C-alpha cells in the first residue's frame, strides 16, 4: 500500500467499516481477533502511520 510514514488522513475510506480499524499506537483497543480486519496504527503526536497489519 505504501502508507507507512504517511499521514493517517491518507487511509482510504473502507467499503466495509467493520473490517478496518484505525487507532493510535498508544490507544487502547479491543483484543478481539478478526483475520479479515485490516488495522492501521498511527503515532498520536505526528499522525503518521507506523504499522499496518491484519487481525
PDB file with one MODEL, atoms N, CA, C and O in Angstrom:
MODEL        1
ATOM      1  N   UNK A   1       0.815  -1.206   0.000  1.00  0.00           N
ATOM      2  CA  UNK A   1       0.000   0.000   0.000  1.00  0.00           C
ATOM      3  C   UNK A   1       0.849   1.258   0.000  1.00  0.00           C
ATOM      4  O   UNK A   1       0.439   2.279  -0.552  1.00  0.00           O
ATOM      5  N   UNK A   2       2.009   1.203   0.601  1.00  0.00           N
ATOM      6  CA  UNK A   2       2.865   2.369   0.622  1.00  0.00           C
ATOM      7  C   UNK A   2       2.402   3.468   1.558  1.00  0.00           C
ATOM      8  O   UNK A   2       2.737   4.632   1.339  1.00  0.00           O
ATOM      9  N   UNK A   3       1.646   3.143   2.591  1.00  0.00           N
ATOM     10  CA  UNK A   3       1.130   4.160   3.506  1.00  0.00           C
ATOM     11  C   UNK A   3       1.974   4.360   4.763  1.00  0.00           C
ATOM     12  O   UNK A   3       1.771   5.337   5.483  1.00  0.00           O
ATOM     13  N   UNK A   4       2.908   3.464   5.041  1.00  0.00           N
ATOM     14  CA  UNK A   4       3.752   3.616   6.219  1.00  0.00           C
ATOM     15  C   UNK A   4       4.527   4.938   6.093  1.00  0.00           C
ATOM     16  O   UNK A   4       5.142   5.215   5.063  1.00  0.00           O
ATOM     17  N   UNK A   5       4.484   5.743   7.159  1.00  0.00           N
ATOM     18  CA  UNK A   5       5.163   7.032   7.161  1.00  0.00           C
ATOM     19  C   UNK A   5       4.342   8.172   6.605  1.00  0.00           C
ATOM     20  O   UNK A   5       4.779   9.323   6.634  1.00  0.00           O
ATOM     21  N   UNK A   6       3.166   7.874   6.102  1.00  0.00           N
ATOM     22  CA  UNK A   6       2.285   8.911   5.556  1.00  0.00           C
ATOM     23  C   UNK A   6       1.231   9.301   6.586  1.00  0.00           C
ATOM     24  O   UNK A   6       1.071   8.618   7.598  1.00  0.00           O
ATOM     25  N   UNK A   7       0.525  10.374   6.341  1.00  0.00           N
ATOM     26  CA  UNK A   7      -0.496  10.878   7.254  1.00  0.00           C
ATOM     27  C   UNK A   7      -1.667   9.913   7.359  1.00  0.00           C
ATOM     28  O   UNK A   7      -2.050   9.268   6.382  1.00  0.00           O
ATOM     29  N   UNK A   8      -2.225   9.826   8.550  1.00  0.00           N
ATOM     30  CA  UNK A   8      -3.404   8.960   8.740  1.00  0.00           C
ATOM     31  C   UNK A   8      -4.581   9.433   7.903  1.00  0.00           C
ATOM     32  O   UNK A   8      -5.508   8.661   7.657  1.00  0.00           O
ATOM     33  N   UNK A   9      -4.563  10.662   7.468  1.00  0.00           N
ATOM     34  CA  UNK A   9      -5.639  11.197   6.615  1.00  0.00           C
ATOM     35  C   UNK A   9      -5.646  10.556   5.232  1.00  0.00           C
ATOM     36  O   UNK A   9      -6.614  10.691   4.484  1.00  0.00           O
ATOM     37  N   UNK A  10      -4.563   9.858   4.895  1.00  0.00           N
ATOM     38  CA  UNK A  10      -4.476   9.184   3.601  1.00  0.00           C
ATOM     39  C   UNK A  10      -5.011   7.752   3.633  1.00  0.00           C
ATOM     40  O   UNK A  10      -5.024   7.070   2.608  1.00  0.00           O
ATOM     41  N   UNK A  11      -5.452   7.298   4.804  1.00  0.00           N
ATOM     42  CA  UNK A  11      -6.040   5.954   4.906  1.00  0.00           C
ATOM     43  C   UNK A  11      -7.349   5.966   4.124  1.00  0.00           C
ATOM     44  O   UNK A  11      -8.203   6.821   4.360  1.00  0.00           O
ATOM     45  N   UNK A  12      -7.513   5.033   3.203  1.00  0.00           N
ATOM     46  CA  UNK A  12      -8.736   5.031   2.397  1.00  0.00           C
ATOM     47  C   UNK A  12      -9.991   4.753   3.226  1.00  0.00           C
ATOM     48  O   UNK A  12      -9.962   4.007   4.205  1.00  0.00           O
ATOM     49  N   UNK A  13     -11.077   5.367   2.809  1.00  0.00           N
ATOM     50  CA  UNK A  13     -12.368   5.122   3.455  1.00  0.00           C
ATOM     51  C   UNK A  13     -12.770   3.688   3.139  1.00  0.00           C
ATOM     52  O   UNK A  13     -12.780   3.291   1.973  1.00  0.00           O
ATOM     53  N   UNK A  14     -13.105   2.898   4.174  1.00  0.00           N
ATOM     54  CA  UNK A  14     -13.409   1.490   3.927  1.00  0.00           C
ATOM     55  C   UNK A  14     -14.775   1.265   3.291  1.00  0.00           C
ATOM     56  O   UNK A  14     -15.734   1.987   3.564  1.00  0.00           O
ATOM     57  N   UNK A  15     -14.839   0.266   2.455  1.00  0.00           N
ATOM     58  CA  UNK A  15     -16.123  -0.156   1.886  1.00  0.00           C
ATOM     59  C   UNK A  15     -16.921  -0.882   2.967  1.00  0.00           C
ATOM     60  O   UNK A  15     -18.135  -0.709   3.076  1.00  0.00           O
ATOM     61  N   UNK A  16     -16.228  -1.694   3.763  1.00  0.00           N
ATOM     62  CA  UNK A  16     -16.848  -2.405   4.891  1.00  0.00           C
ATOM     63  C   UNK A  16     -16.159  -1.938   6.178  1.00  0.00           C
ATOM     64  O   UNK A  16     -15.125  -2.491   6.552  1.00  0.00           O
ATOM     65  N   UNK A  17     -16.716  -0.928   6.861  1.00  0.00           N
ATOM     66  CA  UNK A  17     -16.071  -0.366   8.051  1.00  0.00           C
ATOM     67  C   UNK A  17     -15.764  -1.375   9.151  1.00  0.00           C
ATOM     68  O   UNK A  17     -14.814  -1.184   9.909  1.00  0.00           O
ATOM     69  N   UNK A  18     -16.546  -2.439   9.252  1.00  0.00           N
ATOM     70  CA  UNK A  18     -16.300  -3.438  10.292  1.00  0.00           C
ATOM     71  C   UNK A  18     -15.029  -4.247  10.036  1.00  0.00           C
ATOM     72  O   UNK A  18     -14.578  -4.990  10.908  1.00  0.00           O
ATOM     73  N   UNK A  19     -14.454  -4.103   8.843  1.00  0.00           N
ATOM     74  CA  UNK A  19     -13.233  -4.832   8.509  1.00  0.00           C
ATOM     75  C   UNK A  19     -11.999  -3.918   8.479  1.00  0.00           C
ATOM     76  O   UNK A  19     -10.961  -4.277   7.923  1.00  0.00           O
ATOM     77  N   UNK A  20     -12.133  -2.738   9.084  1.00  0.00           N
ATOM     78  CA  UNK A  20     -10.994  -1.823   9.168  1.00  0.00           C
ATOM     79  C   UNK A  20     -11.005  -1.132  10.525  1.00  0.00           C
ATOM     80  O   UNK A  20     -12.056  -0.728  11.022  1.00  0.00           O
ATOM     81  N   UNK A  21      -9.810  -1.002  11.121  1.00  0.00           N
ATOM     82  CA  UNK A  21      -9.687  -0.292  12.391  1.00  0.00           C
ATOM     83  C   UNK A  21      -8.515   0.675  12.265  1.00  0.00           C
ATOM     84  O   UNK A  21      -7.462   0.342  11.722  1.00  0.00           O
ATOM     85  N   UNK A  22      -8.731   1.884  12.786  1.00  0.00           N
ATOM     86  CA  UNK A  22      -7.690   2.906  12.806  1.00  0.00           C
ATOM     87  C   UNK A  22      -7.525   3.335  14.259  1.00  0.00           C
ATOM     88  O   UNK A  22      -8.490   3.744  14.905  1.00  0.00           O
ATOM     89  N   UNK A  23      -6.299   3.240  14.771  1.00  0.00           N
ATOM     90  CA  UNK A  23      -6.038   3.601  16.172  1.00  0.00           C
ATOM     91  C   UNK A  23      -4.610   4.114  16.307  1.00  0.00           C
ATOM     92  O   UNK A  23      -3.737   3.784  15.505  1.00  0.00           O
ATOM     93  N   UNK A  24      -4.391   4.930  17.338  1.00  0.00           N
ATOM     94  CA  UNK A  24      -3.015   5.377  17.584  1.00  0.00           C
ATOM     95  C   UNK A  24      -2.244   4.240  18.252  1.00  0.00           C
ATOM     96  O   UNK A  24      -2.837   3.317  18.810  1.00  0.00           O
ATOM     97  N   UNK A  25      -0.933   4.318  18.188  1.00  0.00           N
ATOM     98  CA  UNK A  25      -0.097   3.241  18.716  1.00  0.00           C
ATOM     99  C   UNK A  25      -0.173   3.125  20.235  1.00  0.00           C
ATOM    100  O   UNK A  25       0.204   2.092  20.789  1.00  0.00           O
ATOM    101  N   UNK A  26      -0.652   4.157  20.916  1.00  0.00           N
ATOM    102  CA  UNK A  26      -0.776   4.120  22.377  1.00  0.00           C
ATOM    103  C   UNK A  26      -2.231   4.056  22.843  1.00  0.00           C
ATOM    104  O   UNK A  26      -2.491   4.045  24.046  1.00  0.00           O
ATOM    105  N   UNK A  27      -3.162   4.015  21.921  1.00  0.00           N
ATOM    106  CA  UNK A  27      -4.593   3.960  22.263  1.00  0.00           C
ATOM    107  C   UNK A  27      -4.998   2.540  22.670  1.00  0.00           C
ATOM    108  O   UNK A  27      -4.505   1.567  22.100  1.00  0.00           O
ATOM    109  N   UNK A  28      -5.891   2.422  23.650  1.00  0.00           N
ATOM    110  CA  UNK A  28      -6.389   1.085  23.983  1.00  0.00           C
ATOM    111  C   UNK A  28      -7.321   0.583  22.869  1.00  0.00           C
ATOM    112  O   UNK A  28      -8.123   1.344  22.326  1.00  0.00           O
ATOM    113  N   UNK A  29      -7.201  -0.690  22.547  1.00  0.00           N
ATOM    114  CA  UNK A  29      -8.080  -1.314  21.556  1.00  0.00           C
ATOM    115  C   UNK A  29      -8.545  -2.656  22.098  1.00  0.00           C
ATOM    116  O   UNK A  29      -7.925  -3.222  22.998  1.00  0.00           O
ATOM    117  N   UNK A  30      -9.626  -3.152  21.551  1.00  0.00           N
ATOM    118  CA  UNK A  30     -10.109  -4.471  21.959  1.00  0.00           C
ATOM    119  C   UNK A  30      -9.136  -5.535  21.471  1.00  0.00           C
ATOM    120  O   UNK A  30      -8.428  -5.324  20.486  1.00  0.00           O
ATOM    121  N   UNK A  31      -9.098  -6.664  22.146  1.00  0.00           N
ATOM    122  CA  UNK A  31      -8.178  -7.740  21.810  1.00  0.00           C
ATOM    123  C   UNK A  31      -8.833  -8.803  20.930  1.00  0.00           C
ATOM    124  O   UNK A  31      -8.248  -9.861  20.694  1.00  0.00           O
ATOM    125  N   UNK A  32     -10.038  -8.527  20.445  1.00  0.00           N
ATOM    126  CA  UNK A  32     -10.700  -9.497  19.578  1.00  0.00           C
ATOM    127  C   UNK A  32      -9.928  -9.629  18.265  1.00  0.00           C
ATOM    128  O   UNK A  32      -9.432  -8.642  17.721  1.00  0.00           O
ATOM    129  N   UNK A  33      -9.837 -10.832  17.778  1.00  0.00           N
ATOM    130  CA  UNK A  33      -9.083 -11.104  16.558  1.00  0.00           C
ATOM    131  C   UNK A  33     -10.038 -11.376  15.417  1.00  0.00           C
ATOM    132  O   UNK A  33     -10.932 -12.215  15.530  1.00  0.00           O
ATOM    133  N   UNK A  34      -9.850 -10.673  14.326  1.00  0.00           N
ATOM    134  CA  UNK A  34     -10.613 -10.895  13.111  1.00  0.00           C
ATOM    135  C   UNK A  34      -9.599 -10.966  11.969  1.00  0.00           C
ATOM    136  O   UNK A  34      -9.059  -9.932  11.575  1.00  0.00           O
ATOM    137  N   UNK A  35      -9.326 -12.153  11.428  1.00  0.00           N
ATOM    138  CA  UNK A  35      -8.302 -12.289  10.387  1.00  0.00           C
ATOM    139  C   UNK A  35      -8.616 -11.502   9.116  1.00  0.00           C
ATOM    140  O   UNK A  35      -7.733 -11.288   8.285  1.00  0.00           O
ATOM    141  N   UNK A  36      -9.854 -11.076   8.961  1.00  0.00           N
ATOM    142  CA  UNK A  36     -10.248 -10.314   7.773  1.00  0.00           C
ATOM    143  C   UNK A  36     -10.098  -8.800   7.966  1.00  0.00           C
ATOM    144  O   UNK A  36     -10.211  -8.037   7.007  1.00  0.00           O
ATOM    145  N   UNK A  37      -9.843  -8.372   9.204  1.00  0.00           N
ATOM    146  CA  UNK A  37      -9.773  -6.937   9.504  1.00  0.00           C
ATOM    147  C   UNK A  37      -8.373  -6.395   9.222  1.00  0.00           C
ATOM    148  O   UNK A  37      -7.373  -7.052   9.508  1.00  0.00           O
ATOM    149  N   UNK A  38      -8.314  -5.199   8.662  1.00  0.00           N
ATOM    150  CA  UNK A  38      -7.059  -4.502   8.419  1.00  0.00           C
ATOM    151  C   UNK A  38      -6.933  -3.393   9.464  1.00  0.00           C
ATOM    152  O   UNK A  38      -7.813  -2.542   9.591  1.00  0.00           O
ATOM    153  N   UNK A  39      -5.825  -3.417  10.213  1.00  0.00           N
ATOM    154  CA  UNK A  39      -5.580  -2.448  11.281  1.00  0.00           C
ATOM    155  C   UNK A  39      -4.517  -1.443  10.864  1.00  0.00           C
ATOM    156  O   UNK A  39      -3.445  -1.815  10.387  1.00  0.00           O
ATOM    157  N   UNK A  40      -4.827  -0.171  11.050  1.00  0.00           N
ATOM    158  CA  UNK A  40      -3.881   0.913  10.790  1.00  0.00           C
ATOM    159  C   UNK A  40      -3.533   1.548  12.128  1.00  0.00           C
ATOM    160  O   UNK A  40      -4.428   1.957  12.867  1.00  0.00           O
ATOM    161  N   UNK A  41      -2.242   1.637  12.451  1.00  0.00           N
ATOM    162  CA  UNK A  41      -1.795   2.245  13.694  1.00  0.00           C
ATOM    163  C   UNK A  41      -0.929   3.457  13.366  1.00  0.00           C
ATOM    164  O   UNK A  41       0.017   3.373  12.583  1.00  0.00           O
ATOM    165  N   UNK A  42      -1.276   4.590  13.986  1.00  0.00           N
ATOM    166  CA  UNK A  42      -0.548   5.829  13.720  1.00  0.00           C
ATOM    167  C   UNK A  42       0.004   6.416  15.011  1.00  0.00           C
ATOM    168  O   UNK A  42      -0.495   6.132  16.100  1.00  0.00           O
ATOM    169  N   UNK A  43       1.037   7.233  14.876  1.00  0.00           N
ATOM    170  CA  UNK A  43       1.643   7.923  16.009  1.00  0.00           C
ATOM    171  C   UNK A  43       0.706   9.060  16.438  1.00  0.00           C
ATOM    172  O   UNK A  43       0.313   9.883  15.611  1.00  0.00           O
ATOM    173  N   UNK A  44       0.350   9.107  17.717  1.00  0.00           N
ATOM    174  CA  UNK A  44      -0.611  10.091  18.216  1.00  0.00           C
ATOM    175  C   UNK A  44      -0.096  11.525  18.079  1.00  0.00           C
ATOM    176  O   UNK A  44      -0.890  12.443  17.870  1.00  0.00           O
ATOM    177  N   UNK A  45       1.194  11.730  18.190  1.00  0.00           N
ATOM    178  CA  UNK A  45       1.755  13.075  18.117  1.00  0.00           C
ATOM    179  C   UNK A  45       1.894  13.584  16.690  1.00  0.00           C
ATOM    180  O   UNK A  45       1.579  14.738  16.403  1.00  0.00           O
ATOM    181  N   UNK A  46       2.361  12.732  15.811  1.00  0.00           N
ATOM    182  CA  UNK A  46       2.623  13.176  14.436  1.00  0.00           C
ATOM    183  C   UNK A  46       1.481  12.874  13.475  1.00  0.00           C
ATOM    184  O   UNK A  46       1.347  13.530  12.442  1.00  0.00           O
ATOM    185  N   UNK A  47       0.657  11.885  13.812  1.00  0.00           N
ATOM    186  CA  UNK A  47      -0.415  11.477  12.912  1.00  0.00           C
ATOM    187  C   UNK A  47       0.077  10.624  11.760  1.00  0.00           C
ATOM    188  O   UNK A  47      -0.670  10.371  10.815  1.00  0.00           O
ATOM    189  N   UNK A  48       1.342  10.171  11.824  1.00  0.00           N
ATOM    190  CA  UNK A  48       1.905   9.360  10.748  1.00  0.00           C
ATOM    191  C   UNK A  48       1.666   7.878  11.005  1.00  0.00           C
ATOM    192  O   UNK A  48       1.779   7.407  12.136  1.00  0.00           O
ATOM    193  N   UNK A  49       1.339   7.158   9.959  1.00  0.00           N
ATOM    194  CA  UNK A  49       1.074   5.724  10.056  1.00  0.00           C
ATOM    195  C   UNK A  49       2.376   4.997  10.361  1.00  0.00           C
ATOM    196  O   UNK A  49       3.376   5.153   9.660  1.00  0.00           O
ATOM    197  N   UNK A  50       2.339   4.197  11.428  1.00  0.00           N
ATOM    198  CA  UNK A  50       3.521   3.446  11.872  1.00  0.00           C
ATOM    199  C   UNK A  50       3.455   1.969  11.483  1.00  0.00           C
ATOM    200  O   UNK A  50       4.484   1.341  11.230  1.00  0.00           O
ATOM    201  N   UNK A  51       2.237   1.419  11.437  1.00  0.00           N
ATOM    202  CA  UNK A  51       2.102  -0.014  11.211  1.00  0.00           C
ATOM    203  C   UNK A  51       0.749  -0.316  10.570  1.00  0.00           C
ATOM    204  O   UNK A  51      -0.250   0.345  10.853  1.00  0.00           O
ATOM    205  N   UNK A  52       0.737  -1.319   9.708  1.00  0.00           N
ATOM    206  CA  UNK A  52      -0.493  -1.836   9.107  1.00  0.00           C
ATOM    207  C   UNK A  52      -0.412  -3.347   9.232  1.00  0.00           C
ATOM    208  O   UNK A  52       0.568  -3.958   8.806  1.00  0.00           O
ATOM    209  N   UNK A  53      -1.454  -3.960   9.823  1.00  0.00           N
ATOM    210  CA  UNK A  53      -1.444  -5.410   9.977  1.00  0.00           C
ATOM    211  C   UNK A  53      -2.869  -5.954   9.997  1.00  0.00           C
ATOM    212  O   UNK A  53      -3.827  -5.225  10.254  1.00  0.00           O
ATOM    213  N   UNK A  54      -2.984  -7.239   9.724  1.00  0.00           N
ATOM    214  CA  UNK A  54      -4.275  -7.921   9.761  1.00  0.00           C
ATOM    215  C   UNK A  54      -4.578  -8.376  11.180  1.00  0.00           C
ATOM    216  O   UNK A  54      -3.675  -8.515  12.005  1.00  0.00           O
ATOM    217  N   UNK A  55      -5.834  -8.604  11.451  1.00  0.00           N
ATOM    218  CA  UNK A  55      -6.226  -9.155  12.738  1.00  0.00           C
ATOM    219  C   UNK A  55      -7.170  -8.273  13.425  1.00  0.00           C
ATOM    220  O   UNK A  55      -7.610  -8.582  14.532  1.00  0.00           O
TER     221      UNK A  55
ENDMDL
END
